[in-house]
């Protein structure tokens, strides 16, 4: 089906008539920016990049790409960690960074309508003066885009209490694989018909290109208390997490860092955390002031009972901000103590955290590698960082091997291969270990309904390429439809 | 309408899958049913009822992980009892917990007033097992609270009304039981005052788990608003005091009431008559929706009740219809759809003299073509709850 295009210049010109010359990128040097996302080990140069400014331009680009037989990869800020935005050589990348307007702030209805290129943190910044915020807070929130968050169903530290993107994205305007613009879900509590937003969120760019999103926004809590506690090892820290949750407390966030992660964070940010401890927890309690005082004290008691070496609370907002900056810059901090690292994202049932951390340590030790752990302990979402030096022959392969084995450990303990970074290119091979062929086929039924030709972000999520084929049999009109009764209210 | 002598009622997941296979070969049209409390629209003639009521095992409960996996026919009451033994709960308010099943609640997107703080099943579901129309068993999601592996079929089937597949089991997130639950009723408010109260609580950063406004008569101030605060004693007390101050400053009268009365009052309101209509609107248009759409409809009903979740923009009207009701219902739907909302006729009395049933769903949404494509992929021969959902899906 693929049509041979008559050279790059011609290709450039055809898309430039839609989005403008300056928003069409075809020079090899400039295309390099788009050859990978946060999974920097996998790089493929796309055929062309366009930066549309409107939904209509996105639609026209999709139609033209279809005409030319080009696969389409939508891209936000390129911070994804699973290779979800990695193109194939013949791909058109639709970069949504120019579509970065906040279109409508609707405080009485507690919602906001934004374009996909808006940075996650800019949503909260826009509404903070009114006492509101947007809850999902990936560590990359100052740069990652809402469109990317929707594609990946991004979480963050505070999703333990407040949920993920899927719990906050209510509706969207999307461009379908054939260029049709359609509104999905909507700004109200429920929309009629199937819950299509549940499919759009987390679809990893394989169902549609999102060009507008309705997000739920949340009133700031009366009070937030932050607690930082250190422990002899991750065992005691894990026990503290379990005890707090068992006590009926749902912290807004509860993050764990092991010794190596603490060292890296201290070195990078200057936060005054002790270096001679085995693990630390950083937790937020938020909500009604009187309740927060109570739950914070109860959490501190649980931490001490579990063997905390030291428990402290920040003196002021600045110290609290520094603590969280420390946590959120952990990945970058580890990058400063190791030439390279491989970040893994797996989930295990909360009660298995300590056992799985021991398994991870064993796997890393066997491979002769160091591992730093910094993760969302409250929901069992592990982020082991495998440190290696790519200049040392064999180290990178060993790190990749350990990373794979960690996913298998997560599956064995009843967990998942990704909690928030997505499947993308990186984890597609493991989907077949988590799900069987029937499960995957069921997922592909949905994808085929949205994109029967498989043009949008092909090669992601599924372990092997899947063809949709024809629709399985003719669509049969329902009796109500035949009588023209249904849906004419 | 349906062949009740031919009720399918498998007693195990294996049997359920086998029956689905068998009836696929036979081309039988199936209508799934749980407790039968939220079945919207009539099964088509010839549909065979497929009941999940005997699929009633709790498969796995992990209190430490705050997750539970249950078969579809487990009732809300049955699950509530098991969870309570470990100090936990599934925050799912249904009118008849002894009949309502988890599978049915998922299929019908059932929810109650505590959705305000805890979300709906769309938020609480973590994983699902299905048997498709072609007899294939499949699952999606998992048993952990955080998981983005694969497309979210679990949340997608919430509210699909049995038109996509048989739901056989689900994993759900559960929450700790609160230490206390305090309720206050603010009485005799107008619709405008109801919204004023919602905004005043928001201004004070209160976090009520429930705000229900129930109205019956047609007076200017006929809404009684029940507000529930849950959590630890100090937090609930502080919030209740704050609410009292809000009401006192405005000269509104109040009553204290046991918090379980609030849910009971909501349930009673929902069963006030054979007609039940569920409207979703923009929350801030509460007073306008009330005046232009809800009250005119109530005028046509005998003994009408409206139960609303004002902060969510949800109105449920129940009562006994009169001859004027059908026409007014069309007007009510028009008013609500004009403002981007929807009106669902959840229950209606059997029509007299061969008159047609009122179409339950209203105008299909702009994404309807996509929904048809999905239905066609999952159920190509239209055998599952045929024609019963939006636009005849």
Interface residues (C-beta under 8 A of the other chain):
Chain A: X106 X108 X109 X110 X131 X152 X153 X155 X159 X160 X163 X164 X166 X167 X176 X182 X183 X184 X185 X186 X187 X188 X189 X190 X191 X192 X193 X194 X195 X196 X198 X199 X201 X202 X203 X219 X220 X221 X222 X242 X245 X246 X248 X249 X250 X287 X288 X289 X290 X291 X292 X293 X294 X295 X347 X348 X349 X350 X351 X376 X379 X380 X381 X414 X415 X416 X417 X418 X419 X420 X421 X422 X423 X427 X431 X434 X435 X438 X439 X440 X441 X442 X443 X445 X446 X447 X448 X449 X450 X461 X471 X472 X473 X474 X475 X476 X477 X478 X479 X480 X481 X485 X486 X487 X488 X489
Chain B: X44 X62 X63 X64 X65 X66 X67 X87 X109 X115 X119 X120 X122 X123 X130 X132 X134 X136 X137 X138 X139 X140 X142 X143 X144 X145 X146 X147 X148 X149 X150 X151 X152 X153 X154 X155 X156 X157 X158 X159 X160 X164 X175 X176 X177 X178 X179 X199 X202 X205 X206 X207 X231 X232 X234 X235 X236 X237 X238 X239 X280 X281 X282 X283 X284 X312 X313 X314 X330 X333 X340 X341 X342 X344 X356 X359 X361 X362 X363 X364 X365 X366 X367 X368 X369 X370 X371 X372 X373 X374 X375 X376 X377 X378 X380 X381 X382 X386 X387 X389 X390 X391 X392 X393
